[in-house]
Amino acid sequence: MKTIVVVIVIISTHVASNAQKIGFLLDSYITDRWYMDEKLFSDEVKKLGGECLVETGAYGNAEEQIELAKKMITEGKVDVLVVVPSDARKAAVIASFAKENNVPLISYDRLILSDDISIYISFNNKKVGNLQAEYALNLAPKGRYILLNGPTTDNNAVLFREGQMEVLEPHIKSGNVTIVGDIVLTAWSEIEAFMQMQNLLLTQDNHPDVIIAANDALANGSIEMVKSVDNGGNPVITGQDADIRGLKNILKGHQTMTVYKSIKALATVAAQAAMKLANNQPIEGTVILKADNIEVKSILLDPVVVDKSNFKETVVQDGHISLAEMLNLSK
């Protein structure tokens, strides 16, 4: 009987250790969405028979994230590493280290500027900026515009602004649109957004018709500043992520729209790709993305506009939030 027990323990231990280990390294939980990314990604990995090891804590500190990544590779013994980079350029060190250790690396949502990554999985982020600018122009074809974007250490932030300007440029040249503020923050910080808007609105007396905020956190910082100024204006305010506060602001009329990037779709596709890499299987449906003089194999999903008119057909239908939760936000 003892021999049988020992054999069973050895077999069960062998089966558990045989599961493919996928590392998921986030930057921070500074916005609500990253909790959802973690859960959906981890659940999908487990569903596919893998084990998910999650780490975070860099909070914008690229050097700290590099050390966490090295630890996951050398001590965690991950078969594949999935990274949300703190800094697009500095994270190239992570990609290089992973390649040296024969660990495939997926750049998740944000691009690591290195051709050592195995694949980049995200959304068409230039299109995010396109959608924000197009929506704003539809409501305010003429007027004073403020652009409020995230740090250039995040390549997505660069792409958002490029997409915005691609749409706005002809209207700026025609004189219909005047850019009264072009703010690039040092972090995805609601507080910094508030302070920069405070400086712009109070010291320069610039009352905008449109605030193209790159995401919902920055939009909320803008909203709080606009409320405090209370000049009777009601500017068009864009956002992104469809986070809880963003959706609440939309229902209450403080924010005009958000761009929804289905976290469920992103996390699912990334988890499936990670398991395929762990099992040396090919990944289909890729395109080549050219950025910063590198070419990266990519899967780019499509973003969607969400406003008061279509939240049921978008975020509710996708399971991002329930109808009851959504309606409760309007109270």
FENCORQUI-V321648 format. One record per residue. N is the residue number from 1. OMEGA is omega in whole degrees, -180 to 180 (NA if undefined). NEAR is the number of other ideal C-beta (glycine too) atoms within 8 Angstrom. Layout:
N_OMEGA_NEAR / N_OMEGA_NEAR
This chain:
1_179_4 / 2_180_5 / 3_180_6 / 4_-180_7 / 5_180_8 / 6_180_8 / 7_-180_8 / 8_180_8 / 9_180_8 / 10_-180_8 / 11_-178_8 / 12_177_8 / 13_180_8 / 14_-179_8 / 15_-178_8 / 16_-177_7 / 17_-178_6 / 18_180_5 / 19_178_9 / 20_-177_11 / 21_-179_13 / 22_177_18 / 23_178_15 / 24_-176_14 / 25_178_14 / 26_175_12 / 27_-176_12 / 28_173_10 / 29_-173_8 / 30_171_9 / 31_-174_11 / 32_-171_9 / 33_-174_9 / 34_173_14 / 35_179_8 / 36_177_11 / 37_-178_15 / 38_-177_11 / 39_-177_8 / 40_179_13 / 41_-179_14 / 42_-180_11 / 43_-179_8 / 44_178_12 / 45_180_15 / 46_179_10 / 47_-179_6 / 48_176_9 / 49_-180_7 / 50_176_14 / 51_-177_9 / 52_176_12 / 53_-175_11 / 54_175_10 / 55_172_11 / 56_177_10 / 57_180_7 / 58_180_12 / 59_177_9 / 60_-180_10 / 61_-175_8 / 62_-179_13 / 63_178_7 / 64_180_11 / 65_178_17 / 66_179_13 / 67_177_8 / 68_-180_12 / 69_179_14 / 70_179_10 / 71_180_10 / 72_-179_14 / 73_-174_15 / 74_-178_8 / 75_-180_6 / 76_178_10 / 77_-180_7 / 78_178_12 / 79_177_10 / 80_177_15 / 81_178_16 / 82_-171_14 / 83_166_14 / 84_-170_11 / 85_173_16 / 86_-179_13 / 87_-173_11 / 88_-177_12 / 89_-177_7 / 90_179_12 / 91_175_18 / 92_176_11 / 93_178_8 / 94_-179_16 / 95_180_14 / 96_-180_10 / 97_179_12 / 98_-179_14 / 99_178_10 / 100_-178_6 / 101_177_8 / 102_177_4 / 103_177_11 / 104_-178_11 / 105_175_16 / 106_173_17 / 107_-170_16 / 108_177_13 / 109_177_9 / 110_-177_12 / 111_167_13 / 112_-176_15 / 113_-180_11 / 114_177_10 / 115_175_6 / 116_179_9 / 117_-179_12 / 118_-180_7 / 119_176_14 / 120_-179_13 / 121_-175_13 / 122_177_15 / 123_173_12 / 124_-170_9 / 125_172_12 / 126_178_11 / 127_176_11 / 128_178_16 / 129_176_18 / 130_-176_12 / 131_179_12 / 132_-178_17 / 133_180_15 / 134_180_9 / 135_-180_14 / 136_-180_14 / 137_179_12 / 138_-179_6 / 139_-179_8 / 140_-178_10 / 141_176_7 / 142_176_6 / 143_-177_11 / 144_-175_10 / 145_170_16 / 146_174_17 / 147_-178_11 / 148_-173_16 / 149_-179_12 / 150_-173_13 / 151_180_10 / 152_174_6 / 153_175_11 / 154_-177_13 / 155_177_11 / 156_-180_12 / 157_177_14 / 158_-179_9 / 159_178_12 / 160_-178_17 / 161_177_13 / 162_179_10 / 163_178_17 / 164_-177_15 / 165_178_10 / 166_180_11 / 167_-173_12 / 168_-172_13 / 169_-180_8 / 170_-179_6 / 171_174_11 / 172_-180_11 / 173_-180_6 / 174_-179_7 / 175_180_6 / 176_-180_8 / 177_176_12 / 178_177_8 / 179_-179_10 / 180_177_10 / 181_178_10 / 182_-171_6 / 183_173_12 / 184_-176_9 / 185_178_14 / 186_179_5 / 187_175_8 / 188_-171_11 / 189_177_11 / 190_-180_9 / 191_179_7 / 192_177_11 / 193_179_18 / 194_-176_12 / 195_178_8 / 196_177_11 / 197_177_16 / 198_179_10 / 199_-177_9 / 200_-174_13 / 201_-175_13 / 202_-176_8 / 203_-178_6 / 204_178_8 / 205_179_6 / 206_180_10 / 207_-171_8 / 208_170_13 / 209_-178_10 / 210_169_15 / 211_177_15 / 212_178_13 / 213_-173_15 / 214_176_14 / 215_-173_13 / 216_178_17 / 217_178_15 / 218_177_17 / 219_-179_18 / 220_175_14 / 221_178_16 / 222_-179_16 / 223_-180_12 / 224_179_9 / 225_179_13 / 226_178_13 / 227_-176_8 / 228_178_7 / 229_175_9 / 230_-180_5 / 231_178_5 / 232_179_4 / 233_177_8 / 234_-174_3 / 235_169_9 / 236_179_11 / 237_179_15 / 238_177_17 / 239_179_16 / 240_176_16 / 241_-177_14 / 242_177_15 / 243_-172_12 / 244_-180_8 / 245_178_10 / 246_179_17 / 247_178_16 / 248_179_10 / 249_178_15 / 250_-179_16 / 251_-179_11 / 252_176_7 / 253_179_4 / 254_180_8 / 255_-172_14 / 256_-178_10 / 257_170_12 / 258_174_18 / 259_-178_16 / 260_173_14 / 261_-173_13 / 262_179_10 / 263_179_11 / 264_180_10 / 265_-179_9 / 266_-178_16 / 267_-179_13 / 268_-180_10 / 269_-179_11 / 270_179_13 / 271_179_15 / 272_179_10 / 273_180_13 / 274_-180_15 / 275_177_15 / 276_178_10 / 277_180_15 / 278_-179_13 / 279_178_7 / 280_179_4 / 281_-180_6 / 282_176_4 / 283_-177_11 / 284_175_4 / 285_-179_4 / 286_174_9 / 287_177_7 / 288_177_8 / 289_177_11 / 290_180_6 / 291_174_8 / 292_178_5 / 293_174_2 / 294_176_9 / 295_-174_6 / 296_174_14 / 297_-172_10 / 298_165_12 / 299_-177_13 / 300_-180_9 / 301_-177_12 / 302_174_7 / 303_-176_14 / 304_176_9 / 305_175_11 / 306_173_14 / 307_-178_11 / 308_-172_6 / 309_-171_4 / 310_-176_9 / 311_179_14 / 312_-177_8 / 313_-176_6 / 314_-173_13 / 315_179_12 / 316_-179_13 / 317_-179_7 / 318_-179_10 / 319_179_6 / 320_178_12 / 321_-180_10 / 322_179_6 / 323_179_7 / 324_178_6 / 325_-179_8 / 326_-179_15 / 327_178_8 / 328_180_7 / 329_-176_10 / 330_-178_8 / 331_NA_4
